[in-house]
């Protein structure tokens, strides 16, 4: 049995349990307070309406929580898709043969790709000199 079916079965059993408890307890109280059949029937009808309103409220809350959980799952899937797209963009950025440099809003260099390092230094494996020589500098055309 899947987790979804197991949770649905648990919810149905809890609803059944609460329904039976409500009927037994309310019937006991109504029979102890009222002896007349007309008055007892009227209060049993009111009791039925109260249970309908209460159970509708419980079902509404359970459904809202379910949609909240499903919505949270959709957000997680969306975040994962964003991470995958970002990973792909980073791979393209690092593997392109064009020299690319990225600056922040102040014009300071925040990242360069391997091709830029090859163009600048003549070697692709000079990652040790990257932070010292390029990072946090303002690019110029000279």
Secondary structure, DSSP 8 states (H G I E B T S, - for coil): --HHHHHHHHHHHHHHHHHHHHHHHHHHHHHHH--SHHHHHHHHHHHHHHHHHHHHHHHHHHHHHHHHHHHHHHHHHHHHHHHHHHHHHHHHHHH-SS--EEE-TTSBEEEE-HHHHHHHHS-S--HHHHHHHTTT-B----
